[in-house]
Amino acid sequence: MKKAVSIILCVILVVSIASVSFTADAVVAKRSNAEAMAWVKSQVGKSLDYDGEYGAQCVDFIAFYYKYLGTITPGGNGADYSWNKLPSGWKRIKGAQPKVGDILVYVGSQYGHVGIYESDYVTYHQNYSGQHKVVKCTYKYNELTVPYWGVIRPKFTDQDLGAKFYANILVTSKKSLALTSTDKDNVCIDTADYSNYEKWLFERQNDYSYKITNVKMKKCLDVKGGKTAKGTNIQVYKSNNTNAQRWYLIKNGSGYSFVPKCNYKGAMDIKGGKFEKDNNVQEWNSKLNEAQRFTIVKTVNYKNLGKTFKARIISNKSTFSIDADSSSNVYLNNSNKGSNSQKWLFERQKDMSYKITNLRYKKCLDVKSEKKENGTNIQLWKSNDSKAQRWFIIKNDSGYALVPKCNLNGAMDIKGAKFVKGTNIQEWTINYKEAQRFKISKY
């Protein structure tokens, strides 16, 4: 049988904070999720009486939370938060699985109840079981005696850069340096060479944080031991889903700070502020300074098929090959193993992209004018070492996708997915479908 926890709610809640007017229609997010949770935890043990009437009620705690987030409570009792006016950009979601920083709303009794969510078994309340102070509760958020209704989701400043992506992490003030892992699982800064030691997989979590995995070591960016002490080493460690491996991205000038969930007041920091090769990376109090400012450069998880080789590029769905004509256009054609216009020289570059040159016309596979728009033509052009002529090869099911460096959100694409002779080859938003899936057949 599930354990229930009683919440004593006073009749006075019906008028608690009713005198507060709500005027904040346009709210600019002022706090990050990490800052908000740090504030919530700092209130544990305090009696918060927002309006100076009726003592410390659950809604007083939430009123101060609204104030900390830069807005004003609409007033009312706990149940009223299931319908009262929301600040601009905030959301109310009935029956939602809560996220970190959400305001929990309970109805079903005369006055209801409100609290703040950190995890399924860690929530924060005031006037909880008769305690007129903020307390941390370790019972499941939806197993209290007052029925759970849903959440109010504030608008935080935490940066959402995408659900899943690969990126290099560069030192903003010296972009020739990048965050790297070593073979001994340490993390430091090193000369940017865009190897897999310097490539990281970002995966956004339900609580707005990111799990960040090193591509080479296949281990997570981790605060050693989950400690909060200044100078704690940052390393890579096998995935364990702890708060030491969850990172909030906070805007920091022209870059970002990395705030570990295990220490909302901390940040990833370049030791001593020394922007030098092999300098260590540690945890330190959040300062939003240059030593804690990083630039996130999205990339792709490219494949290394060899340093230099010759190959044909064949549609994975058909027997047609990528061909070129004398006008420098690129199109789909019947495969002809003897045709040099269907043969390509692949030369791997320092950044692990490939320069791809047509053997007949001695020109490079090129995105016209480096444009990013869907439908941009792919052509041949004389070698110019531009991003339009650099191609990352990534796995695409049973074949490969070719991603131009000038648009990491795009890929080489068979126009209209028409697998017939003469179909043009274009650039299109990457979707991993058959029109973007090719075999690279070496010879």
Buried (B, 14 or more C-beta within 10 A) or exposed (E): EEEEBEBEBBEEBBBBBBEBEBEBEEBEBBBBBBBBBBBBBEBEEEBBBBBEBBBBBBBBBBBBBBEBBBBBBBBBBBBBBBEBEBBEBBEBBEEBEBBBBBBBBBBEBEBBBBBBBBBEEBBBBBBBEEBBBBBBBEBBBBEBBBEBBBBBBBBBBBBEEEEEBBBBBBBBBBBEBBBBBBEEBBBBBBEBEBBBBBBBBBBBBEBBBBBBBBBBBEBBBBBBBBBBEEEBBBBBBEEEEBBBBBBBBBBBEEBBBBBBBBBBBBBBBBBEBEBEEEBBBBBBEBBBBBBBBBBBBEBBEBBEBEEEBEBBBBBBBBEBBBBBEEEBBBBBBEBEEEBEBBBBBBBBBEBBBBBBBBBBBEBBBBBBEBBBEEEBBBBBBEEEEBBBBBBBBBEBEEBBBBBBBBBBEBBBBBBEEEBEEEBBBBBBEBEBBBBBBBBBEEE
